[in-house]
Amino acid sequence: MNKFKSIEFKDNILYLIDQRKLPTTYEIFECRDYRDVDFAIKDMVVRGAPAIGVTAAYGAVLAADEFKEEEKPIFFEKLHNALDILNRSRPTAVNLMWAIDRMRKAVERSKDLETVDICEMLLREANSIYDEDIRSNKAMARYGNSVIEQGDNILTHCNTGALATVAYGTALGVIREAHYTRKNIFVYVDETRPRLQGSKLTAWELVQEEIPTKLIADNVAATLIRDGKIDIILVGADRIASNGDTANKIGTFMLSVVAKVYGVPFYIVAPTTTIDFEIKTGDDIQIEERSYKEITHIGGIRIAPEGIDVYNPAFDITPNENITGIITEKGIIRPPFREEIGRLK
Ligand code: MRU
């Protein structure tokens, strides 16, 4: 189990590890109201699909507490307005919308209670989302470990660890499990430009766990795959369409293409809360575009000329035909994905 708490809610304050500052500075960011939560998600103090969902759920708790002295109609109006704002904080990871929807349903179920009791209900709901995330990560880790062979060299992208979830992680949770069960694994981690979640966050987690690892520039991955140095690729997901097409950190699609060419198994590891049953294919997934500064600057220093135009999508879509399997807390889904995913609904 990881030794840090990425998300903690205590006495109406949400404590987050400030992921913008890792690995050089370990600092806790305090959210005292839902506006702080909205900022934390937008500015990527917290990131990773499951972690964003849990954070937003506590944002709903903070909003309800702020408005609890209001008359009930005003309380509901202000609370739903806050939920709308949180729902829009980032567009691609569906765990965010899933968590907000679950909080709205909890509001609906308790609408006849006093506002203080509604607050109580919402806190219980957010705590359940938190606990379920840990349970589902542990289940994914066990299922995922069944596809890891003794001595495997594993390639991963972005950060899918305890920082991106409540604990353990998704793809990194599988890697943890394989390491704890002494599979003698070796991990290659992509640095993951532009925001470097691989080198800043995944490498930080792997070093703490003393898992044998090499950090590589993103453009090294294809050569390693071609040279037979990668046995399996494990990545996370931000949204999975009902046909298995998967949105994940930019660069994932490229890895999947190379993996397919060289016959390397390519697995997505994600909880079923990352599946968007409402959409048919990856074409329907909104891809977030982030600031040009993530490309033109590193650590505040300009590395591209003034006046250059930039295209900076944060995610890409891996088509289902490039995916060997999707490891969920309910088991491993294999093609044909549409049928298998339909069964989970
Ligand atoms: O932009 P980020 O850092 O939020 O992107 C994170 C990813 O793409 C992860 O792979 C995904 O959210 C899964 S995290 C368990």
Residues whose N, C-alpha, C, O or C-beta is under 5 A from the ligand:
A	BS01	MRU	R47 G48 A49 H157 C158 N159 T160 A164 T170 Q197 G236 A237 D238 N248 K249
